[in-house]
Amino acid sequence: MSRFFGKVCQNGYVVRDIEAALKHWTEVMGVGPFYYIDRVKCDWFTYRGEPSPVEMSIALGNTGDLQIELIQQRNDAPSM
């Protein structure tokens, strides 16, 4: 537990292949079910002060009190 932020309640992972990551997290790790959002467009996102139309896929699943977030960027727009 962080003395500044409290208990950790979410871990986020940037992955190269979200479908493979979903399969691993559900079949091997026993996490899920996941809520999957394919091809989210973030037209409001900026990178270093400039607009950056990042497109990504996101999956959210829970294991106990911990939420797992899987993120795959789907285009080559500049991003964090």
PyMOL Python script that loads the backbone (N, CA, C, O; Angstrom):
from pymol import cmd

cmd.read_pdbstr("""\
ATOM      1  N   MET A   1       0.847  -1.182   0.000  1.00  0.00           N
ATOM      2  CA  MET A   1       0.000   0.000   0.000  1.00  0.00           C
ATOM      3  C   MET A   1       0.886   1.237   0.000  1.00  0.00           C
ATOM      4  O   MET A   1       1.859   1.316   0.750  1.00  0.00           O
ATOM      5  N   SER A   2       0.548   2.181  -0.829  1.00  0.00           N
ATOM      6  CA  SER A   2       1.260   3.445  -0.886  1.00  0.00           C
ATOM      7  C   SER A   2       0.746   4.360   0.211  1.00  0.00           C
ATOM      8  O   SER A   2      -0.465   4.467   0.408  1.00  0.00           O
ATOM      9  N   ARG A   3       1.618   5.003   0.908  1.00  0.00           N
ATOM     10  CA  ARG A   3       1.167   5.921   1.948  1.00  0.00           C
ATOM     11  C   ARG A   3       0.610   7.208   1.348  1.00  0.00           C
ATOM     12  O   ARG A   3      -0.040   7.984   2.049  1.00  0.00           O
ATOM     13  N   PHE A   4       0.857   7.443   0.059  1.00  0.00           N
ATOM     14  CA  PHE A   4       0.337   8.634  -0.605  1.00  0.00           C
ATOM     15  C   PHE A   4      -0.983   8.381  -1.325  1.00  0.00           C
ATOM     16  O   PHE A   4      -1.885   9.217  -1.279  1.00  0.00           O
ATOM     17  N   PHE A   5      -1.102   7.233  -1.989  1.00  0.00           N
ATOM     18  CA  PHE A   5      -2.250   6.988  -2.846  1.00  0.00           C
ATOM     19  C   PHE A   5      -3.181   5.899  -2.338  1.00  0.00           C
ATOM     20  O   PHE A   5      -4.248   5.691  -2.917  1.00  0.00           O
ATOM     21  N   GLY A   6      -2.811   5.205  -1.279  1.00  0.00           N
ATOM     22  CA  GLY A   6      -3.655   4.120  -0.776  1.00  0.00           C
ATOM     23  C   GLY A   6      -3.403   2.820  -1.502  1.00  0.00           C
ATOM     24  O   GLY A   6      -2.362   2.630  -2.131  1.00  0.00           O
ATOM     25  N   LYS A   7      -4.367   1.930  -1.405  1.00  0.00           N
ATOM     26  CA  LYS A   7      -4.248   0.595  -1.967  1.00  0.00           C
ATOM     27  C   LYS A   7      -4.219   0.627  -3.509  1.00  0.00           C
ATOM     28  O   LYS A   7      -4.955   1.389  -4.137  1.00  0.00           O
ATOM     29  N   VAL A   8      -3.365  -0.203  -4.095  1.00  0.00           N
ATOM     30  CA  VAL A   8      -3.327  -0.330  -5.557  1.00  0.00           C
ATOM     31  C   VAL A   8      -4.598  -1.038  -5.995  1.00  0.00           C
ATOM     32  O   VAL A   8      -4.917  -2.110  -5.480  1.00  0.00           O
ATOM     33  N   CYS A   9      -5.328  -0.453  -6.940  1.00  0.00           N
ATOM     34  CA  CYS A   9      -6.582  -1.063  -7.390  1.00  0.00           C
ATOM     35  C   CYS A   9      -6.602  -1.325  -8.892  1.00  0.00           C
ATOM     36  O   CYS A   9      -7.556  -1.915  -9.399  1.00  0.00           O
ATOM     37  N   GLN A  10      -5.552  -0.890  -9.620  1.00  0.00           N
ATOM     38  CA  GLN A  10      -5.497  -1.158 -11.052  1.00  0.00           C
ATOM     39  C   GLN A  10      -4.057  -1.286 -11.505  1.00  0.00           C
ATOM     40  O   GLN A  10      -3.194  -0.504 -11.105  1.00  0.00           O
ATOM     41  N   ASN A  11      -3.801  -2.292 -12.356  1.00  0.00           N
ATOM     42  CA  ASN A  11      -2.521  -2.431 -13.046  1.00  0.00           C
ATOM     43  C   ASN A  11      -2.810  -2.340 -14.535  1.00  0.00           C
ATOM     44  O   ASN A  11      -3.694  -3.032 -15.039  1.00  0.00           O
ATOM     45  N   GLY A  12      -2.073  -1.495 -15.242  1.00  0.00           N
ATOM     46  CA  GLY A  12      -2.232  -1.349 -16.679  1.00  0.00           C
ATOM     47  C   GLY A  12      -1.010  -1.874 -17.400  1.00  0.00           C
ATOM     48  O   GLY A  12       0.122  -1.659 -16.966  1.00  0.00           O
ATOM     49  N   TYR A  13      -1.246  -2.567 -18.511  1.00  0.00           N
ATOM     50  CA  TYR A  13      -0.163  -3.140 -19.302  1.00  0.00           C
ATOM     51  C   TYR A  13      -0.345  -2.761 -20.765  1.00  0.00           C
ATOM     52  O   TYR A  13      -1.413  -2.977 -21.339  1.00  0.00           O
ATOM     53  N   VAL A  14       0.699  -2.196 -21.369  1.00  0.00           N
ATOM     54  CA  VAL A  14       0.699  -1.931 -22.797  1.00  0.00           C
ATOM     55  C   VAL A  14       1.239  -3.184 -23.465  1.00  0.00           C
ATOM     56  O   VAL A  14       2.338  -3.638 -23.149  1.00  0.00           O
ATOM     57  N   VAL A  15       0.462  -3.746 -24.393  1.00  0.00           N
ATOM     58  CA  VAL A  15       0.818  -5.027 -25.010  1.00  0.00           C
ATOM     59  C   VAL A  15       0.920  -4.867 -26.527  1.00  0.00           C
ATOM     60  O   VAL A  15       0.327  -3.954 -27.102  1.00  0.00           O
ATOM     61  N   ARG A  16       1.669  -5.752 -27.166  1.00  0.00           N
ATOM     62  CA  ARG A  16       1.816  -5.727 -28.629  1.00  0.00           C
ATOM     63  C   ARG A  16       0.652  -6.418 -29.326  1.00  0.00           C
ATOM     64  O   ARG A  16       0.292  -6.040 -30.441  1.00  0.00           O
ATOM     65  N   ASP A  17       0.057  -7.423 -28.688  1.00  0.00           N
ATOM     66  CA  ASP A  17      -1.029  -8.213 -29.276  1.00  0.00           C
ATOM     67  C   ASP A  17      -2.099  -8.424 -28.205  1.00  0.00           C
ATOM     68  O   ASP A  17      -1.975  -9.316 -27.366  1.00  0.00           O
ATOM     69  N   ILE A  18      -3.139  -7.608 -28.237  1.00  0.00           N
ATOM     70  CA  ILE A  18      -4.140  -7.643 -27.176  1.00  0.00           C
ATOM     71  C   ILE A  18      -4.928  -8.955 -27.168  1.00  0.00           C
ATOM     72  O   ILE A  18      -5.323  -9.431 -26.104  1.00  0.00           O
ATOM     73  N   GLU A  19      -5.158  -9.538 -28.341  1.00  0.00           N
ATOM     74  CA  GLU A  19      -5.884 -10.809 -28.389  1.00  0.00           C
ATOM     75  C   GLU A  19      -5.081 -11.913 -27.695  1.00  0.00           C
ATOM     76  O   GLU A  19      -5.641 -12.704 -26.936  1.00  0.00           O
ATOM     77  N   ALA A  20      -3.766 -11.968 -27.954  1.00  0.00           N
ATOM     78  CA  ALA A  20      -2.901 -12.959 -27.287  1.00  0.00           C
ATOM     79  C   ALA A  20      -2.830 -12.680 -25.788  1.00  0.00           C
ATOM     80  O   ALA A  20      -2.827 -13.607 -24.979  1.00  0.00           O
ATOM     81  N   ALA A  21      -2.772 -11.402 -25.422  1.00  0.00           N
ATOM     82  CA  ALA A  21      -2.721 -11.046 -24.003  1.00  0.00           C
ATOM     83  C   ALA A  21      -4.020 -11.439 -23.298  1.00  0.00           C
ATOM     84  O   ALA A  21      -3.987 -11.942 -22.175  1.00  0.00           O
ATOM     85  N   LEU A  22      -5.163 -11.211 -23.951  1.00  0.00           N
ATOM     86  CA  LEU A  22      -6.449 -11.611 -23.375  1.00  0.00           C
ATOM     87  C   LEU A  22      -6.497 -13.121 -23.157  1.00  0.00           C
ATOM     88  O   LEU A  22      -6.948 -13.590 -22.112  1.00  0.00           O
ATOM     89  N   LYS A  23      -6.039 -13.864 -24.131  1.00  0.00           N
ATOM     90  CA  LYS A  23      -6.019 -15.331 -24.015  1.00  0.00           C
ATOM     91  C   LYS A  23      -5.148 -15.761 -22.831  1.00  0.00           C
ATOM     92  O   LYS A  23      -5.541 -16.631 -22.054  1.00  0.00           O
ATOM     93  N   HIS A  24      -3.978 -15.159 -22.696  1.00  0.00           N
ATOM     94  CA  HIS A  24      -3.078 -15.496 -21.590  1.00  0.00           C
ATOM     95  C   HIS A  24      -3.697 -15.146 -20.240  1.00  0.00           C
ATOM     96  O   HIS A  24      -3.697 -15.964 -19.320  1.00  0.00           O
ATOM     97  N   TRP A  25      -4.223 -13.929 -20.126  1.00  0.00           N
ATOM     98  CA  TRP A  25      -4.772 -13.491 -18.843  1.00  0.00           C
ATOM     99  C   TRP A  25      -5.995 -14.301 -18.428  1.00  0.00           C
ATOM    100  O   TRP A  25      -6.198 -14.542 -17.238  1.00  0.00           O
ATOM    101  N   THR A  26      -6.808 -14.722 -19.385  1.00  0.00           N
ATOM    102  CA  THR A  26      -7.991 -15.501 -19.012  1.00  0.00           C
ATOM    103  C   THR A  26      -7.661 -16.971 -18.803  1.00  0.00           C
ATOM    104  O   THR A  26      -8.095 -17.561 -17.813  1.00  0.00           O
ATOM    105  N   GLU A  27      -6.898 -17.579 -19.719  1.00  0.00           N
ATOM    106  CA  GLU A  27      -6.655 -19.025 -19.651  1.00  0.00           C
ATOM    107  C   GLU A  27      -5.551 -19.410 -18.677  1.00  0.00           C
ATOM    108  O   GLU A  27      -5.666 -20.420 -17.982  1.00  0.00           O
ATOM    109  N   VAL A  28      -4.489 -18.625 -18.617  1.00  0.00           N
ATOM    110  CA  VAL A  28      -3.352 -18.968 -17.750  1.00  0.00           C
ATOM    111  C   VAL A  28      -3.482 -18.339 -16.369  1.00  0.00           C
ATOM    112  O   VAL A  28      -3.274 -19.001 -15.352  1.00  0.00           O
ATOM    113  N   MET A  29      -3.828 -17.054 -16.342  1.00  0.00           N
ATOM    114  CA  MET A  29      -3.863 -16.328 -15.078  1.00  0.00           C
ATOM    115  C   MET A  29      -5.216 -16.416 -14.367  1.00  0.00           C
ATOM    116  O   MET A  29      -5.309 -16.112 -13.178  1.00  0.00           O
ATOM    117  N   GLY A  30      -6.270 -16.833 -15.092  1.00  0.00           N
ATOM    118  CA  GLY A  30      -7.592 -16.975 -14.487  1.00  0.00           C
ATOM    119  C   GLY A  30      -8.289 -15.662 -14.183  1.00  0.00           C
ATOM    120  O   GLY A  30      -9.145 -15.607 -13.300  1.00  0.00           O
ATOM    121  N   VAL A  31      -7.934 -14.602 -14.902  1.00  0.00           N
ATOM    122  CA  VAL A  31      -8.528 -13.285 -14.684  1.00  0.00           C
ATOM    123  C   VAL A  31      -9.658 -13.080 -15.687  1.00  0.00           C
ATOM    124  O   VAL A  31      -9.580 -13.545 -16.824  1.00  0.00           O
ATOM    125  N   GLY A  32     -10.684 -12.398 -15.267  1.00  0.00           N
ATOM    126  CA  GLY A  32     -11.761 -12.076 -16.199  1.00  0.00           C
ATOM    127  C   GLY A  32     -13.101 -12.394 -15.597  1.00  0.00           C
ATOM    128  O   GLY A  32     -13.190 -12.820 -14.446  1.00  0.00           O
ATOM    129  N   PRO A  33     -14.137 -12.191 -16.364  1.00  0.00           N
ATOM    130  CA  PRO A  33     -14.132 -11.853 -17.785  1.00  0.00           C
ATOM    131  C   PRO A  33     -13.658 -10.424 -18.024  1.00  0.00           C
ATOM    132  O   PRO A  33     -13.680  -9.586 -17.123  1.00  0.00           O
ATOM    133  N   PHE A  34     -13.232 -10.165 -19.250  1.00  0.00           N
ATOM    134  CA  PHE A  34     -12.764  -8.846 -19.644  1.00  0.00           C
ATOM    135  C   PHE A  34     -13.841  -8.121 -20.437  1.00  0.00           C
ATOM    136  O   PHE A  34     -14.590  -8.742 -21.192  1.00  0.00           O
ATOM    137  N   TYR A  35     -13.915  -6.826 -20.267  1.00  0.00           N
ATOM    138  CA  TYR A  35     -14.733  -5.943 -21.093  1.00  0.00           C
ATOM    139  C   TYR A  35     -13.785  -5.396 -22.147  1.00  0.00           C
ATOM    140  O   TYR A  35     -12.834  -4.689 -21.811  1.00  0.00           O
ATOM    141  N   TYR A  36     -14.026  -5.710 -23.420  1.00  0.00           N
ATOM    142  CA  TYR A  36     -13.112  -5.384 -24.510  1.00  0.00           C
ATOM    143  C   TYR A  36     -13.695  -4.293 -25.395  1.00  0.00           C
ATOM    144  O   TYR A  36     -14.833  -4.391 -25.854  1.00  0.00           O
ATOM    145  N   ILE A  37     -12.907  -3.258 -25.627  1.00  0.00           N
ATOM    146  CA  ILE A  37     -13.303  -2.159 -26.503  1.00  0.00           C
ATOM    147  C   ILE A  37     -12.284  -2.101 -27.637  1.00  0.00           C
ATOM    148  O   ILE A  37     -11.123  -1.759 -27.411  1.00  0.00           O
ATOM    149  N   ASP A  38     -12.707  -2.430 -28.840  1.00  0.00           N
ATOM    150  CA  ASP A  38     -11.804  -2.464 -29.988  1.00  0.00           C
ATOM    151  C   ASP A  38     -11.785  -1.114 -30.695  1.00  0.00           C
ATOM    152  O   ASP A  38     -12.829  -0.498 -30.912  1.00  0.00           O
ATOM    153  N   ARG A  39     -10.600  -0.669 -31.046  1.00  0.00           N
ATOM    154  CA  ARG A  39     -10.408   0.528 -31.871  1.00  0.00           C
ATOM    155  C   ARG A  39     -11.036   1.793 -31.301  1.00  0.00           C
ATOM    156  O   ARG A  39     -11.869   2.428 -31.948  1.00  0.00           O
ATOM    157  N   VAL A  40     -10.636   2.149 -30.103  1.00  0.00           N
ATOM    158  CA  VAL A  40     -11.079   3.405 -29.490  1.00  0.00           C
ATOM    159  C   VAL A  40     -10.268   4.536 -30.117  1.00  0.00           C
ATOM    160  O   VAL A  40      -9.038   4.487 -30.131  1.00  0.00           O
ATOM    161  N   LYS A  41     -10.943   5.537 -30.626  1.00  0.00           N
ATOM    162  CA  LYS A  41     -10.236   6.692 -31.182  1.00  0.00           C
ATOM    163  C   LYS A  41     -10.205   7.790 -30.131  1.00  0.00           C
ATOM    164  O   LYS A  41     -11.235   8.139 -29.555  1.00  0.00           O
ATOM    165  N   CYS A  42      -9.036   8.325 -29.890  1.00  0.00           N
ATOM    166  CA  CYS A  42      -8.859   9.395 -28.903  1.00  0.00           C
ATOM    167  C   CYS A  42      -8.499  10.675 -29.649  1.00  0.00           C
ATOM    168  O   CYS A  42      -7.333  11.070 -29.670  1.00  0.00           O
ATOM    169  N   ASP A  43      -9.466  11.314 -30.248  1.00  0.00           N
ATOM    170  CA  ASP A  43      -9.185  12.514 -31.036  1.00  0.00           C
ATOM    171  C   ASP A  43      -8.925  13.742 -30.167  1.00  0.00           C
ATOM    172  O   ASP A  43      -8.616  14.811 -30.694  1.00  0.00           O
ATOM    173  N   TRP A  44      -9.041  13.610 -28.872  1.00  0.00           N
ATOM    174  CA  TRP A  44      -8.778  14.713 -27.947  1.00  0.00           C
ATOM    175  C   TRP A  44      -7.374  14.632 -27.351  1.00  0.00           C
ATOM    176  O   TRP A  44      -6.985  15.512 -26.583  1.00  0.00           O
ATOM    177  N   PHE A  45      -6.609  13.600 -27.688  1.00  0.00           N
ATOM    178  CA  PHE A  45      -5.307  13.343 -27.086  1.00  0.00           C
ATOM    179  C   PHE A  45      -4.260  14.292 -27.674  1.00  0.00           C
ATOM    180  O   PHE A  45      -4.281  14.596 -28.867  1.00  0.00           O
ATOM    181  N   THR A  46      -3.344  14.752 -26.816  1.00  0.00           N
ATOM    182  CA  THR A  46      -2.219  15.551 -27.294  1.00  0.00           C
ATOM    183  C   THR A  46      -0.914  14.906 -26.862  1.00  0.00           C
ATOM    184  O   THR A  46      -0.855  14.226 -25.837  1.00  0.00           O
ATOM    185  N   TYR A  47       0.120  15.122 -27.642  1.00  0.00           N
ATOM    186  CA  TYR A  47       1.461  14.631 -27.323  1.00  0.00           C
ATOM    187  C   TYR A  47       2.416  15.798 -27.478  1.00  0.00           C
ATOM    188  O   TYR A  47       2.562  16.359 -28.564  1.00  0.00           O
ATOM    189  N   ARG A  48       3.067  16.159 -26.377  1.00  0.00           N
ATOM    190  CA  ARG A  48       3.983  17.302 -26.346  1.00  0.00           C
ATOM    191  C   ARG A  48       3.312  18.569 -26.877  1.00  0.00           C
ATOM    192  O   ARG A  48       3.919  19.356 -27.603  1.00  0.00           O
ATOM    193  N   GLY A  49       2.040  18.744 -26.495  1.00  0.00           N
ATOM    194  CA  GLY A  49       1.307  19.943 -26.834  1.00  0.00           C
ATOM    195  C   GLY A  49       0.661  19.956 -28.207  1.00  0.00           C
ATOM    196  O   GLY A  49      -0.025  20.919 -28.550  1.00  0.00           O
ATOM    197  N   GLU A  50       0.863  18.915 -28.999  1.00  0.00           N
ATOM    198  CA  GLU A  50       0.295  18.846 -30.347  1.00  0.00           C
ATOM    199  C   GLU A  50      -0.787  17.773 -30.405  1.00  0.00           C
ATOM    200  O   GLU A  50      -0.673  16.754 -29.724  1.00  0.00           O
ATOM    201  N   PRO A  51      -1.838  17.979 -31.205  1.00  0.00           N
ATOM    202  CA  PRO A  51      -2.882  16.954 -31.360  1.00  0.00           C
ATOM    203  C   PRO A  51      -2.286  15.647 -31.889  1.00  0.00           C
ATOM    204  O   PRO A  51      -1.419  15.662 -32.763  1.00  0.00           O
ATOM    205  N   SER A  52      -2.748  14.537 -31.362  1.00  0.00           N
ATOM    206  CA  SER A  52      -2.260  13.222 -31.782  1.00  0.00           C
ATOM    207  C   SER A  52      -3.440  12.250 -31.774  1.00  0.00           C
ATOM    208  O   SER A  52      -3.903  11.864 -30.701  1.00  0.00           O
ATOM    209  N   PRO A  53      -3.931  11.849 -32.938  1.00  0.00           N
ATOM    210  CA  PRO A  53      -5.127  11.000 -33.027  1.00  0.00           C
ATOM    211  C   PRO A  53      -4.831   9.524 -32.732  1.00  0.00           C
ATOM    212  O   PRO A  53      -4.903   8.682 -33.627  1.00  0.00           O
ATOM    213  N   VAL A  54      -4.509   9.225 -31.505  1.00  0.00           N
ATOM    214  CA  VAL A  54      -4.177   7.856 -31.106  1.00  0.00           C
ATOM    215  C   VAL A  54      -5.418   6.970 -31.234  1.00  0.00           C
ATOM    216  O   VAL A  54      -6.522   7.371 -30.866  1.00  0.00           O
ATOM    217  N   GLU A  55      -5.220   5.772 -31.757  1.00  0.00           N
ATOM    218  CA  GLU A  55      -6.269   4.756 -31.826  1.00  0.00           C
ATOM    219  C   GLU A  55      -5.753   3.536 -31.083  1.00  0.00           C
ATOM    220  O   GLU A  55      -4.630   3.087 -31.312  1.00  0.00           O
ATOM    221  N   MET A  56      -6.585   2.999 -30.188  1.00  0.00           N
ATOM    222  CA  MET A  56      -6.131   1.872 -29.377  1.00  0.00           C
ATOM    223  C   MET A  56      -7.275   0.936 -29.051  1.00  0.00           C
ATOM    224  O   MET A  56      -8.449   1.278 -29.193  1.00  0.00           O
ATOM    225  N   SER A  57      -6.903  -0.251 -28.614  1.00  0.00           N
ATOM    226  CA  SER A  57      -7.865  -1.215 -28.089  1.00  0.00           C
ATOM    227  C   SER A  57      -7.581  -1.365 -26.604  1.00  0.00           C
ATOM    228  O   SER A  57      -6.430  -1.324 -26.171  1.00  0.00           O
ATOM    229  N   ILE A  58      -8.652  -1.539 -25.826  1.00  0.00           N
ATOM    230  CA  ILE A  58      -8.536  -1.626 -24.369  1.00  0.00           C
ATOM    231  C   ILE A  58      -9.369  -2.799 -23.872  1.00  0.00           C
ATOM    232  O   ILE A  58     -10.463  -3.055 -24.376  1.00  0.00           O
ATOM    233  N   ALA A  59      -8.842  -3.509 -22.879  1.00  0.00           N
ATOM    234  CA  ALA A  59      -9.602  -4.570 -22.217  1.00  0.00           C
ATOM    235  C   ALA A  59      -9.469  -4.374 -20.709  1.00  0.00           C
ATOM    236  O   ALA A  59      -8.373  -4.140 -20.201  1.00  0.00           O
ATOM    237  N   LEU A  60     -10.586  -4.469 -20.002  1.00  0.00           N
ATOM    238  CA  LEU A  60     -10.614  -4.310 -18.546  1.00  0.00           C
ATOM    239  C   LEU A  60     -11.204  -5.559 -17.914  1.00  0.00           C
ATOM    240  O   LEU A  60     -12.283  -6.013 -18.298  1.00  0.00           O
ATOM    241  N   GLY A  61     -10.489  -6.109 -16.943  1.00  0.00           N
ATOM    242  CA  GLY A  61     -10.977  -7.277 -16.223  1.00  0.00           C
ATOM    243  C   GLY A  61     -10.576  -7.181 -14.764  1.00  0.00           C
ATOM    244  O   GLY A  61      -9.664  -6.432 -14.415  1.00  0.00           O
ATOM    245  N   ASN A  62     -11.246  -7.929 -13.918  1.00  0.00           N
ATOM    246  CA  ASN A  62     -10.975  -7.876 -12.481  1.00  0.00           C
ATOM    247  C   ASN A  62     -10.561  -9.224 -11.942  1.00  0.00           C
ATOM    248  O   ASN A  62     -11.001 -10.274 -12.410  1.00  0.00           O
ATOM    249  N   THR A  63      -9.698  -9.160 -10.942  1.00  0.00           N
ATOM    250  CA  THR A  63      -9.345 -10.320 -10.145  1.00  0.00           C
ATOM    251  C   THR A  63      -9.374  -9.854  -8.697  1.00  0.00           C
ATOM    252  O   THR A  63      -8.466  -9.160  -8.240  1.00  0.00           O
ATOM    253  N   GLY A  64     -10.407 -10.236  -7.993  1.00  0.00           N
ATOM    254  CA  GLY A  64     -10.603  -9.715  -6.638  1.00  0.00           C
ATOM    255  C   GLY A  64     -10.810  -8.213  -6.694  1.00  0.00           C
ATOM    256  O   GLY A  64     -11.631  -7.719  -7.467  1.00  0.00           O
ATOM    257  N   ASP A  65     -10.064  -7.490  -5.875  1.00  0.00           N
ATOM    258  CA  ASP A  65     -10.167  -6.028  -5.831  1.00  0.00           C
ATOM    259  C   ASP A  65      -9.261  -5.331  -6.837  1.00  0.00           C
ATOM    260  O   ASP A  65      -9.231  -4.101  -6.887  1.00  0.00           O
ATOM    261  N   LEU A  66      -8.525  -6.090  -7.636  1.00  0.00           N
ATOM    262  CA  LEU A  66      -7.570  -5.522  -8.585  1.00  0.00           C
ATOM    263  C   LEU A  66      -8.124  -5.559 -10.001  1.00  0.00           C
ATOM    264  O   LEU A  66      -8.574  -6.601 -10.478  1.00  0.00           O
ATOM    265  N   GLN A  67      -8.085  -4.404 -10.672  1.00  0.00           N
ATOM    266  CA  GLN A  67      -8.501  -4.347 -12.071  1.00  0.00           C
ATOM    267  C   GLN A  67      -7.256  -4.421 -12.954  1.00  0.00           C
ATOM    268  O   GLN A  67      -6.254  -3.755 -12.694  1.00  0.00           O
ATOM    269  N   ILE A  68      -7.336  -5.241 -14.000  1.00  0.00           N
ATOM    270  CA  ILE A  68      -6.266  -5.369 -14.978  1.00  0.00           C
ATOM    271  C   ILE A  68      -6.712  -4.657 -16.247  1.00  0.00           C
ATOM    272  O   ILE A  68      -7.807  -4.911 -16.750  1.00  0.00           O
ATOM    273  N   GLU A  69      -5.873  -3.769 -16.766  1.00  0.00           N
ATOM    274  CA  GLU A  69      -6.161  -3.069 -18.009  1.00  0.00           C
ATOM    275  C   GLU A  69      -5.096  -3.425 -19.031  1.00  0.00           C
ATOM    276  O   GLU A  69      -3.903  -3.267 -18.773  1.00  0.00           O
ATOM    277  N   LEU A  70      -5.526  -3.905 -20.189  1.00  0.00           N
ATOM    278  CA  LEU A  70      -4.635  -4.215 -21.298  1.00  0.00           C
ATOM    279  C   LEU A  70      -4.858  -3.161 -22.377  1.00  0.00           C
ATOM    280  O   LEU A  70      -5.998  -2.831 -22.701  1.00  0.00           O
ATOM    281  N   ILE A  71      -3.771  -2.635 -22.931  1.00  0.00           N
ATOM    282  CA  ILE A  71      -3.845  -1.546 -23.901  1.00  0.00           C
ATOM    283  C   ILE A  71      -2.947  -1.882 -25.084  1.00  0.00           C
ATOM    284  O   ILE A  71      -1.779  -2.229 -24.907  1.00  0.00           O
ATOM    285  N   GLN A  72      -3.495  -1.778 -26.291  1.00  0.00           N
ATOM    286  CA  GLN A  72      -2.681  -1.927 -27.499  1.00  0.00           C
ATOM    287  C   GLN A  72      -2.932  -0.737 -28.399  1.00  0.00           C
ATOM    288  O   GLN A  72      -4.069  -0.484 -28.798  1.00  0.00           O
ATOM    289  N   GLN A  73      -1.868   0.003 -28.725  1.00  0.00           N
ATOM    290  CA  GLN A  73      -2.020   1.099 -29.678  1.00  0.00           C
ATOM    291  C   GLN A  73      -2.145   0.503 -31.073  1.00  0.00           C
ATOM    292  O   GLN A  73      -1.393  -0.399 -31.442  1.00  0.00           O
ATOM    293  N   ARG A  74      -3.113   1.018 -31.853  1.00  0.00           N
ATOM    294  CA  ARG A  74      -3.425   0.441 -33.163  1.00  0.00           C
ATOM    295  C   ARG A  74      -2.919   1.260 -34.345  1.00  0.00           C
ATOM    296  O   ARG A  74      -3.034   0.822 -35.489  1.00  0.00           O
ATOM    297  N   ASN A  75      -2.362   2.441 -34.088  1.00  0.00           N
ATOM    298  CA  ASN A  75      -1.788   3.228 -35.188  1.00  0.00           C
ATOM    299  C   ASN A  75      -0.417   3.757 -34.750  1.00  0.00           C
ATOM    300  O   ASN A  75       0.043   3.478 -33.643  1.00  0.00           O
ATOM    301  N   ASP A  76       0.209   4.503 -35.612  1.00  0.00           N
ATOM    302  CA  ASP A  76       1.566   4.973 -35.306  1.00  0.00           C
ATOM    303  C   ASP A  76       1.607   6.432 -34.869  1.00  0.00           C
ATOM    304  O   ASP A  76       2.651   7.079 -34.955  1.00  0.00           O
ATOM    305  N   ALA A  77       0.475   6.950 -34.402  1.00  0.00           N
ATOM    306  CA  ALA A  77       0.436   8.330 -33.910  1.00  0.00           C
ATOM    307  C   ALA A  77       1.339   8.460 -32.686  1.00  0.00           C
ATOM    308  O   ALA A  77       1.437   7.520 -31.897  1.00  0.00           O
ATOM    309  N   PRO A  78       1.991   9.588 -32.516  1.00  0.00           N
ATOM    310  CA  PRO A  78       2.826   9.776 -31.323  1.00  0.00           C
ATOM    311  C   PRO A  78       1.987   9.684 -30.053  1.00  0.00           C
ATOM    312  O   PRO A  78       0.879  10.217 -29.991  1.00  0.00           O
ATOM    313  N   SER A  79       2.521   9.008 -29.047  1.00  0.00           N
ATOM    314  CA  SER A  79       1.813   8.873 -27.781  1.00  0.00           C
ATOM    315  C   SER A  79       2.800   8.608 -26.663  1.00  0.00           C
ATOM    316  O   SER A  79       3.999   8.442 -26.886  1.00  0.00           O
ATOM    317  N   MET A  80       2.258   8.571 -25.447  1.00  0.00           N
ATOM    318  CA  MET A  80       3.110   8.264 -24.302  1.00  0.00           C
ATOM    319  C   MET A  80       3.593   6.859 -24.375  1.00  0.00           C
ATOM    320  O   MET A  80       4.327   6.412 -23.494  1.00  0.00           O
TER     321      MET A  80
END
""", "prot")
cmd.dss("prot")
cmd.show_as("cartoon", "prot")
cmd.util.cbc("prot")
cmd.orient("prot")
